[in-house]
Amino acid sequence: MRLLRRLIAVVLATSLISAAVGSSSSAVGSSSSSAVVDDDDHYEYDENLLLKTLPGNSVLASFRFVMNGTFNNHHSVFPRSLAQILSQSHARELHLKFSLGRWDAERWGTPIGKAGGTGVELWAWVEADDDAGADKRWTTLTNALSGLFCASLNFIDGTRTIRPVMSFQPEGHHSEREMERLHLLHGSLPREPVCTENLTPFLKLLPCKGRAGISSLLDGHKLFDAQWQSMSVVIKPVCDGDRCRLQVEQTVDMVLDVERSLQRRDSPVPKPRSIEQLNCDATKFYGVGDACFPQADLADLPWSLAEIFGRPIRGVCPLARSGSEEPAAHVCAVVPAGRPIFVSQDSYEVKRQDGTRCFVLPNGKDFDIILPLQSPPLPQDISPPPLYASRSFTGHGQERGGVQAVLRNPSPTDSVEFIYLESLPWFMKPYLHTLRTTLSPPSPLDPLRSLFYRPVLDRARGAHLEAALTLPPNSTLTLSYDFDKSVLRYTEYPPDANRGFDVAAAVITIPRTGFAIRTTSLLLSLPTPDFSMPYNVIILSSTVIALAFGSIFNLLVRRFVAADAMPRRGARLMTVRGKILAVVKRLKERGAKRKTE
């Protein structure tokens, strides 16, 4: 069923792109026609990879690909398919994110990029005269992106779309005149699974298609085996003075478990280790016999790119940094100062002031980084995020529920001003009068500065809650409210209704720094009917109908006669026997007559 939906989305995207090709006279980003068009030196492509060791033998790998184009339909490295979609939907800036897993901020520190959430998230600024026109072009955009990235983005309808008023700010350069015609729309699909069929079209947008450069490391088996991974596409106009260009930034971030990756290399089918291969804590007096309490972080395991990704970097993408004298590509590593790094030959190191060690890839040769075993492990500099956030369900029963978000400011001196955004499905009906904010330790200041709320319309739109909050230093804020659970029609339940319904993650934005984090998604349990009952009813009804129909049909078709009118059974048998004997006797007589003749 999912494949059929995506095939339909591909057909819709193809028709939209064909229509865009037919109207090629309209330039991409026509609202920026007043800007001066760049020369060929700005049709550049840049890629870099950041490797950072994390506690617990984990490695953060952050891939970044940047392509620049112009507004006049000239495509050097800029993906033409994206340009046609932007032209047809009149989207001036868009952000698309695929996420899977959970970023452990307590252990790994400040999230990179736009970590958090699960599934697909899309927000864009669309140019239109009014809200109705923006909704129509938003539908065009979601259907086209659905076909391009082989995802179910076409299911972002009115019930999953909101218009944020405080949370998101454009990252591109837009004039005040342009901003008056731009409409911000946001949608998410927390239930959407992210897999290889999304990675393949992502790589096809790159100039080297994953065959050379750092993109050659991207393999679906390794990417989706990570503890946390995120793919994002950002398209925005970038201006330098009076020169403007259209920029596409594609990023892939993942956190790999070194021990798990090495184990998958040695044993593709996971097998439990014997007790002799485990590092057991001998100080546990109750650990005797075959009981083992493993010790973690005894050493930093050795690893290399070829071991954790299954292959080295295959040379340099020849289109990287075209028209520039800077190095073709960079691979940077952030490791403790005392840990050595070994790299392949014919590559040289670029020094940076922040201590990051960067390397230039050799042309036409494979590149690999090797980190040897480090025992005992070296301490790592992990910066805490400006805000810790978690969210969970409360309440009781199948009718009433509640949401509780716990936000903690780790800074001992600075307050944090942030915006809390929630987009709830229509079958969650919050009660705004139950909204409560509690500070710990208590403070006379009211943390709630402003509030925006858009109520639910059944089967038409979901709830939109946006709050501007202030959190004092070294404090914890608990935000909670109650809601009712709607009873759905039986046709509105998914095939796995007993699993529950996914609720999108809350988005927390710090306007002063532009930092944004997402909480984990929630799983809502709704009153679910017993879908086996229709089967039982059908079977019982069929049985009753069969019995009733058989009896009535028998009464209508069968012929009834009096009992005395029927010949005796013996007489009938004798009559039949006599006829058979007469026939046999006649045949014998004919045979004897033929013999005498």
N, C-alpha and C positions, 0 to 999 in steps of 0.2 A: 504493500500500500504506500509506503514511504517512497519507494522507487517510482511509482506511478505519479505521485505528487511532484517529485522532482523533475520527471520528464515533462510534465505539463509546464513547470516553471521554466525549463530550458527552452521550450517552444515559445513561451511568452517573451523570454529575454531575446531570443533570436529575432522575433518580429519587431521588438523595440529597437534593437541595434540596426536592423535593416531600415527602419524608418529614420533612424538617426543618420545613416549613411546617405539616404535620399535628401536629407536637409543639411548637407554638409556646409552650405553657405552660412549657416548660423554658427558662429565661433563659440568654442567652449569658454564659458565664463564671459558672456557678452557684456555683463554688467561692468567688467573691468576694461572695456574697450578704450577708455581714456588713457590707460597706462601705456608706456612705451614698450614695444616688443623687444625682447632680448635678442642679442646676436647668437651665433652658433656656439660661442664659448660657454653658454649657459645650458646647452643640451648635454648635461653631464650625468653620470651615474656613479654612485659611491656606495661602498659596502664595507662593513666592519663587524668584527666579532669580539665580544667581551666575555672573558672567562673569569669567574670569581669563585674561590673556594669558600664554602660555608661550613659551619659546625656540623658534626655528625657525618663526615665523609660525603658531603653533598657538593655539587658543582653547579653554579648558575652559568648558563650559556645564553647570551643575549645577542641575537643576530639583528642587524639593522641594514636596510637597503633603501637608498634615497634616489629617486629619479626625477629629473626636472624636465618640463616641457613649456610650451608657450600657449597662448590663447588663439592661435591662428590655424589650428588643425595640422600643424607640422609635427610629426611624431618621429623623433629620433630614437629615444629609449623609453619615452613615455608610452604606457600601454594604450593602444588605440581603442580597445574595447571599453576601458574605463572612460576615456574621453567621450565616446559616443553615448554612454549611459548618462554622464553628467550633462551633456548637451540636450538629451531628450527629456530628462527629469528636471532640468534647471536647478540642479543642486550645486551650490557654490562652495560648500565644504561638507565633508562627511567623515565619520569615524565608524569603523566596523571592527568588532572585536570578537574572537572565538576563544573561549577559555575552558579549561578542564582541570580539576583538582583544587587544592587549597594552599594558599601562601601562608606559611607558618611565621607570622610576624614576631612572635615571642622568641623564636629561635634564630630566624634568618635576618631579622632587622627590618629596615625600611623597604617596603615593596618597590619593585622596579616597574616602571611603566604604569599600566592601569590594571594592577593585579586585583584578583578577587572575582567573585561571581562564578557562575557556571553556565555554559551555553553560549548564546549569541546575543550581542548587544549592538544596536545601531542608533546613532543620532546624527542628524544632518541639518544644515541650514538651506532651505529651499526658497527660491525666489518665486513669489506669487502676489497677485493683487489682493486676495482675501483668503480666509481660512479654508473655504471650499476648494479653491484652486490649489492651495498648498496640500490639502489632503489627497487630491487627485494625483498630483505630481509625486507625492510621497508613496502612493500605491505603485506608480510607475517605477520609482526607484527601488522599492523592495522586491518587486517582481523581477526586475532586470538583474539585481544583485543575487537573487535566489538562483537564477539560471547560471550566472557566471561562476559562482562559488559552490554550486551544487549543494545548497542548503535550503532549509524550509523558511526562508525569509518572507516568502509570500504569505505566510500565516500571521504576519504582524498586521493585524487589522485594527479597527477602531477600538476594540476592547483591550488591545495591548499597546496602544499609542497614547502618549501624553505630550504636553507642551510645557517643559520646564520654564520657570520664570526667574529662578535665582541660581540654579546649580551650574549650568554649563555656560562657558564663555568661548567665543570663537578663537582658535589659535592662529588663523590666517589673518591677512591684512585686508580689511574691508573698510571702505569709506562710509561716512555717516549717511550719505545718500543711499548707498547700497543696503545698509543695515535696516533702513526703514521698510524695505520690501522683502527682507529675509524672515522666514518663519522657521523656528527651531522645533523639530519633532524628534521624539525619542521612543524607541520600542525595543523589546527584549523577548527572547525565547529561552527561558531557563531550562526547559525540557530538551532542547535540541542537543543531540549527541554530536561531538566533534570527532572526526575520524579522518582516515586517509583521503577520502573523496573530497574533503575540503582543502587538504594540503596540496594536492595535485594542481588544481587551478590557481592556487596561490603561487606556486613555483613557476607556472607558465607565464605569469605577468613579468617575471624577471628577465633581463636581457639574455642571460646565459642559461635559463631554464633549469637550474640545478645541476648542470653538467660540469661547470668549472667555477672556481672561486669558492668562497666560504659557503655558498648555497649547496655545494656538493655534499656537505655533511648532513643535510636535512633528509632524513629517512623516516618514513612513517612508523616503522617498528621501534625506533629509538625515541622519536618525539612523543608518541602516545604511550610509551612505557615510563615516562617521567613522572615524578611526584606531583609536579605542577607544570602546566604549559599554557601559553597564550600566543595567539596569532592576531595581529591587528593590521589594518590598512587605514591610513590617514591621507586624505586628499585635501589640500588647502592652497590658496594663493599666497605667495611669498613675494614681498616687495623689498627692494633695496634702493632707496631713493625713489626715482621715477621709473625704475625698471622693475617689472613684475613678471613672474613666471608661475606656472602651476606645478606643484610639487606633490609627489606620491611618496609616502614613507611607509614601508612594509617592515614589520618587526616580528620576530619569533623569539620568545623567551621561554626557557624551560629550566627546571631544577632536576638534575639527574642524581640518583643514588649510585655512588661509585661501586659500592660492594655488590649491589644488585646487578649493575651493568657487567661487572667482571664475572659474576656468577652465571649470567645469561650467556656470556661468551664461552665459558668452559662447559656449561651444561644448558643447552637450549631448552630442555624440558626440566623445570625446577624439581630438584630432589632434596629431601632433608639431609642435613649434614650429620655425620656421626658425632658422638659426644666427644671423641678425641679431637675433632676439628673445631670445637667451640671454645671460646675464651670464657671459662667459668669463674665466678667469684668464689674463691676458696674461703673467704672470711665468713661466709654464711654457714653457721653451725648446723642449720637444719637442711642444708643441701648435701644429701648423702646418696650413694648409689647412683642411679641414673637421673637424679634431679640436678638440673643445671640452671644457674642464674647468670645469664650472659653479662659480660662487661662491655660497655660501649666506649668509644672514643679513646681507646688505648693507643692508637697511632693513626696518622694520616696515611691511608693506603696509596700505593703508587698507581698512577693512571696516565694514559695518553689519549690523544684524540682518536687514534686508530682503535683503541680498546673500548672506549665508551661510546663512540659513534659508529664503530664497525669499519671505518675507512679514514684515511688522512684527507687533508684538503687537496683537491686536484687542481693544482696550478692556480692561475690568476684569470679572472674574467677579463678578456681583452677590452671590454667596453668600459671598465671601471676608470673613473676620473678622466674621461675623454676631454681634451682641450685644456688640461691642467698639467702642471709640472710636478704635482705632488705625487707621493708613492701610490701605486696602483691599488693596494688594499692593505688593511691593517688587521692584525690579530693582537688583542691586548689581554693581559693576564693580571689579575689582582690577587696576590698571594702574600702570606706573611713574609717579612723582609728576610728572614733567615732561611727560607726554603729555596733550594736551587731549582732552576728551570733549564732544561735542555731542548734545543730546537734543531730542526733539520739544517743541513748545509745550504750554503748560498742564500741564506736569509740573514738580515742584519737587524739590530735592535735600535729602536727610536726612543730616546730618553724623554720622559715627561716630568714636569715639576711635582705632580702629586704622587710620584712614586710608582705609577702604573708602568708596567713593562710592555711595550708594544713592539711588534715584529712586522717587517715587510715581507710579503710572500715572494718567493723566487718564481721567475717566469718559466713556464713549461715543466715544472717539477712539483712533486708532491711535497706537502709541508705537514710537519707533525710537531707537537709539543709533548714532552715527557716530564712528568713530575715524579721523582723517586720517593721511596718510603721515608716517612718522617716520624720518628719515635724518640721521645714522647711528642704528642702533637703540639704545635706552636699556637699561642693565643691569637685570636683573630679579632680585628677591629670591626665590630658590628654596631652600626648606629641605630638607635631605636627610632621608630616612626613617630611623627608628631602626634599620633592618636592611635590608640588601640580600640577596636570595635568588634563586638559580637552581637548576634541577634538570635532569638529563640522564640518558640511558641509557649504560651501559658494557657490557662483556662482548663475547663473540664467538660466532659460529655461530648456528644456529637453535634451539639447545636451552638454552644457559646465557646468562644476562644479569645485569646489575647496574644499580643506581640510585645516583647520586651527587648529593648536594645540597650546594651551596656557599653558606654564610651568612657575611656580612661585617658587622662592627660599625664604622660610620664614626666613632663618637664617640671622641675621644682620651682621655676621662677616665672615662666611665661604662660599667659593665658592663650587659649586657642579659640578663634572664632571660625565656625564652620557651618555648612548648610547640609542638612539631612534630608534626603529625598527617598521616597518610597512610591513605587508603582504597584498597586495591588490589583488582582483580577476582580471581575465584577461579582463573583460569588463570595467575596469577602467584603462585608459591609461594616466598616468601622463606625464607632460612636465617638464623635469628636469631643463630646463633653466628658469622656472618660480619659482623655489625654492627660498624662501626669508626667512631671519631670522632678526627679529627686536627686539632690546633690549629696555626696558623701566625701569628706565631712560636710555637715550642714553649713549653708552660707545664706546671709540675708539677701543676696543678689538673685534676681530672677534670671535663670539661664536662657529663657525663651525670649528672643528679641522680636521676631516676627513669624507669622504663620500663614501659609497658603494651603487651602484644601478645596478639592473639587470632588463632590460626592459621586456615588455610583449610580449608573443607570443600567437596569437589568438588561443584559445581553447587548448593550450598546457601547458602554465604556466602563473602564475600571476606575478605582479610586486613585487620586493623586494627592499626596501629602508631602509638603515641603516646609521645613522649619529652619530658621536661622537661630543658632544657639551659640552660647559662650560658655566655655568650660574653664574654670580657674585652674591655676597650676596645682599639680599633684592631687587631683580630684577625680572622682568618678561620677558620671551622670547616667542615671537610669531613666530611659524614656519608655513609657508603656501606654497601651490603650486596649480596649476591648472591641470585639467585633462579633458579628453573627455569621453563621455558615448557611449558605443557601442550599436548597434541595434542587438538584438538577433534573432535567428530563433524562429519561434513560438513553436517548440518542446522543446526549452531550457528554457521556462518560467515555473515557479512552478504553482501549482493549484491556489494559492492566489497571482497572479502576481501583482495586484494592491496594495498589502501591501508594496512591495518593497523587496530589497535584503539586507541581513545582511552583514556588513563588519566587519572583525575581529578587536578586540581592538589592539591599539598600545602598545608595550611592552617597558617599560623604565627601564633600568638596571643601577645601580650605582656600577661599578666594585670594587671600593675601599672597600665597605662594603658588597657587595653581595645582597643589597636590590633591589627588583624588584616590580614594580607596573604596573598595566594595566589601560588604560583608558576605558571608556564605549564603547560599540560597536555602530556602526553607521547603519542607515537604508537608503539605496540608492534607489532613485526613478529613474527608467529607462523608456525610451519611450515604452509604452505598447500598443499593438494593442487591438482593441475591439473584444474580443473573442466571443461576441454574433453574430458577422457578419457571421461566418461560419454556424451557425444555421439558420440565415435568408436566406443565399444563398442556403442551402440545401432545406429548405422549398419551396422557390421560384422556384428552379430548379425542384424539384419533382412535383410541381403543373404544371409547363410548360410542362414537359415531359408527365405527366398523360394526359393533354389535347391533346397534339400532338399525343401521342400514341393511345388514345381513338378514335380520329378522323380518323387517318390512318387505324386503325384496323376495324373501322366501315365501311370505304369505301372498304376495301379489302374483308370483309366477307359478307356484305349485298348483297342480290340479287335484281337487278333492272329490272323491267318489265314496258311495256307501260301502260298508265292509262286506255286506252280503252280495253285492254286485261283482265282486272280484272272484275269479276262479280259485279253486283250492290250489295250494302249492303243489300237492302230490299229483293232482290231475294235470296241472300244467307241465310238471316234469315228465309225466307219462306221455303226454301229447308230443312234447319235443323229442322224447326218446323214440317213440314210434315213427316219427318222421325221419329221424336219422337212420333207424334200422331199415325202413322202406327204401331209402336212397341207397344204402349199402347193398341191399338185396338186388335192387335193380341193376346196379353196376356189376355185380357178380354174374347175373344172368346174361348181360351183354358180353361179358368176357368169355363165358362158356360157349355162347353161340358163335363167336368169332373163331374159336378153336375148332369146332366141328366143321365149319365151312372150310 
